[in-house]
């Protein structure tokens, strides 16, 4: 046992023995390595894995020219946890599980994500050299952002950087009928919400808005509306904006779980890299409800330091 591990990593070590998860994680590591991902070459056993996630807690984010370093590091962290023998220890991502207490491993994953976020709130998470790597990474489009005097002091400050004045303007800012995108994101799709029970179907699975909002008094207002989903990558502008003007009726944080589906895809060499994911449940969901005229709009940026998704519901009456 290492005496160098951070408390959250030591906690996982203790859980492995307390709940007899050793075989689960050893098998997960072996299965994950079968994908022949070069970045896993340094992880051959459980001690290697624990050392790796311990080091990740203090990694200063930096990028390469392709802009995929952060992306791949996050995917790799979840790749081992996504294996069959470790995923069965986590909470099931299904509508009827929305109000259930997280499993012990899922609770630990949330705690680990919180520890990552705490480090990125410190000045140790960034420096002039790491900032410079983003300016040499074209996917980040750093010429579009305001650079504060004295630079960003933490990585979270950098991650929530402001675009320059005049960018990301609504097409028709004076028209109250225009609904704008809540974020710089890739639109993934939209689905109708039924009139009876506020249910929409994604991948054939029925989701109730009441379950996702966990007790919001405004959930019923979205019956007959539209649900949308969009994806924000690590390279994107990460400030979210109200899709419409109006009055804020409710703002709260709904605690969720930490989850990432990772799918390895072929690279240009015989080795493989993680390059595709789908996000359907993340650490926290800040919820803001708006009211405009006789309708309502809801913006749910599912966030954290991890790449996030944007959910939205709209229900308007002309």
Helices and strands as residue ranges (DSSP letters): H 7-18, H 22-33, G 38-40, H 46-56, H 69-81, H 84-87, G 95-97, H 104-119, G 123-125, H 128-135, G 138-140, G 142-144, H 155-159, E 186-192, E 199-202, E 205-208, H 209-213, G 219-222, E 226-231, E 247-255, E 261-266, E 272-278, E 284-292, E 295-303, E 309-315
